[in-house]
Structure formats: C-alpha cells, structure tokens
Amino acid sequence: MAMTSEERAARAAEFALSKKAEDVISMELKGLTSTCDYFVIATGTSDVQVKAIADAVVEGLTEMGEKPWHVEGSEGKRWILVDYVDVVVHVFNEEARDYYQLERLWGDAPTR
C-alpha cells in the first residue's frame, strides 16, 4: 500500500536526520497551495553533507517503494530539491537556507 503524503514527509525527515541534518522541519501546505501537501526542509553544514542528506532521503524512500519524480541541484550542492509530487524535500546549505527563507515565505503553514 502506498504511503500517505504525511507518512512520506515524516519518513523523509527521519532519513534526513539519519545523516545529522540540522533544523529539519516539515511544513503542511494543504489548503495553502495546490502544488504539494508538504515541504520537508533540512540543512547540511557542508556540500558533502547536503548531498549525503539528499541521497539518504532518495535511497531510504526508494527502498520503501517511493521513487522521486524529479531531483535537481545535485551538481551545485547548495540546494538539492527532491520532488515526490505531494512532498517536496529541500536540502540546503546554511547560506542558501538563510537566503531563500522558505519558512518565512510559507509562514502560515503548520510545522512539525
């Protein structure tokens, strides 16, 4: 049976934390946008860690039968976006997360 978007977001956060991601949050966007149900946002302290976090999310969810629809940013490693359609995982380095401030942009969204 396929995961719900809430379960997928929770698992993505767990996989990010398994690589010692910092400031991991899940934002529920249902009712605020039609683009997706959840953002999961995580920070890595180096380019290597940003990639390791994104890889852990992709590998972990793939093992559970959940393959990403699209992944981008792997080359630059400042911001890697992993798109599962209803859940979008954003893995930032500290500078990029401060610059884009997705939490502020989507400030009305409940967070976990």
Secondary structure, 3 states (H helix, E strand, C coil): CCCCHHHHHHHHHHHHHCCCCEEEEEEECCCCCCCCCEEEEEEECCHHHHHHHHHHHHHHHHHCCCCCCEEECCCCCCEEEEECCCEEEEEEEHHHHHHHCHHHHCCCCCEC
